[in-house]
């Protein structure tokens, strides 16, 4: 039961967290995963398949755009950046998150 609960929690926060990382600068998928892991002190350790499926969903929804960037002589990486719609959705999600945490804190924090 705990794993199912945790899985549901993660499903609700992974994409907004990814949008936040992408909002800071154009970034590639591996870097997104490493930033999430680093900033969460290891709590968010996402697999490549989780990151790239979420990125494909975000791109299909028009929240991010991707482009190939040359990083070495024969190596390219797909980098992602937010669209205007992505910025609007991120702002909405952050406001929603603050309201949610505030309400939960009133219950748990007394």
C-alpha positions as CSV (number, residue, x, y, z in Angstrom):
1,X,0.0,0.0,0.0
2,X,2.8,2.4,0.9
3,X,4.5,2.0,-2.5
4,X,1.2,2.7,-4.3
5,X,0.7,5.8,-2.2
6,X,4.2,7.0,-2.9
7,X,3.8,6.2,-6.6
8,X,0.6,8.4,-6.7
9,X,2.4,11.2,-4.9
10,X,5.3,11.1,-7.4
11,X,3.0,11.1,-10.4
12,X,1.5,14.3,-9.2
13,X,4.7,16.2,-8.7
14,X,7.3,14.9,-11.2
15,X,6.1,17.0,-14.2
16,X,5.8,20.3,-12.3
17,X,9.2,19.8,-10.8
18,X,10.6,19.1,-14.2
19,X,9.0,22.2,-15.6
20,X,10.6,24.2,-12.9
21,X,14.1,22.9,-13.7
22,X,13.5,23.5,-17.4
23,X,12.3,27.0,-16.7
24,X,15.7,28.0,-15.4
25,X,17.6,27.3,-18.6
26,X,17.4,25.0,-21.6
27,X,18.5,21.6,-20.3
28,X,18.7,17.9,-21.5
29,X,16.9,15.0,-19.9
30,X,19.9,13.5,-18.1
31,X,20.6,16.9,-16.5
32,X,17.0,17.2,-15.4
33,X,17.2,13.9,-13.6
34,X,20.5,14.8,-12.0
35,X,19.2,18.2,-10.8
36,X,16.1,16.7,-9.3
37,X,18.2,14.1,-7.5
38,X,20.8,16.7,-6.3
39,X,18.3,19.3,-5.2
40,X,16.2,16.8,-3.3
41,X,19.2,15.3,-1.5
42,X,18.6,12.0,-3.4
43,X,14.9,11.7,-2.7
44,X,13.9,12.1,-6.4
45,X,15.9,9.4,-8.2
46,X,14.1,9.1,-11.5
47,X,14.8,6.5,-14.2
48,X,15.6,7.6,-17.7
49,X,12.3,6.1,-18.9
50,X,10.4,8.1,-16.4
51,X,12.2,11.4,-17.4
52,X,11.9,10.9,-21.1
53,X,8.3,9.7,-21.1
54,X,7.4,12.8,-19.1
55,X,9.3,15.0,-21.5
56,X,7.5,13.5,-24.4
57,X,4.1,14.2,-22.7
58,X,5.1,17.7,-21.9
59,X,6.2,18.3,-25.5
60,X,2.9,16.8,-26.8
61,X,1.0,19.1,-24.5
62,X,2.9,22.1,-25.9
63,X,4.6,22.9,-22.6
64,X,8.1,22.4,-23.7
65,X,10.0,22.5,-27.0
66,X,13.1,20.5,-27.8
67,X,16.0,21.0,-30.2
68,X,19.3,19.2,-30.8
69,X,22.5,20.8,-29.6
70,X,26.0,19.8,-30.5
71,X,28.0,19.1,-27.3
72,X,31.0,17.3,-28.7
73,X,32.4,16.6,-32.1
74,X,30.1,13.7,-32.8
75,X,27.7,14.0,-29.9
76,X,24.3,15.8,-29.7
77,X,21.8,16.1,-27.0
78,X,18.1,17.0,-27.1
79,X,17.6,20.1,-25.0
80,X,14.3,21.3,-23.7
81,X,13.0,24.8,-23.0
82,X,9.6,26.0,-21.8
83,X,7.0,27.5,-24.1
84,X,4.8,30.4,-23.0
85,X,2.1,27.9,-22.3
86,X,4.5,25.9,-20.2
87,X,5.4,29.1,-18.2
88,X,1.7,29.7,-17.6
89,X,1.0,26.2,-16.5
90,X,4.1,26.2,-14.2
91,X,2.9,29.4,-12.5
92,X,-0.5,27.8,-12.0
93,X,1.0,24.6,-10.6
94,X,3.3,26.5,-8.2
95,X,0.4,28.6,-6.9
96,X,-1.7,25.4,-6.5
97,X,1.2,23.7,-4.6
98,X,1.6,26.7,-2.2
99,X,-2.1,26.6,-1.4
100,X,-2.0,22.8,-1.0
101,X,1.0,22.9,1.4
102,X,-0.5,25.8,3.3
103,X,-3.7,23.8,3.9
104,X,-1.9,20.6,4.8
105,X,0.3,22.5,7.2
106,X,-2.8,23.9,8.9
107,X,-3.9,20.4,9.6
108,X,-0.6,18.8,10.4
109,X,1.2,21.7,11.9
110,X,-1.7,22.7,14.1
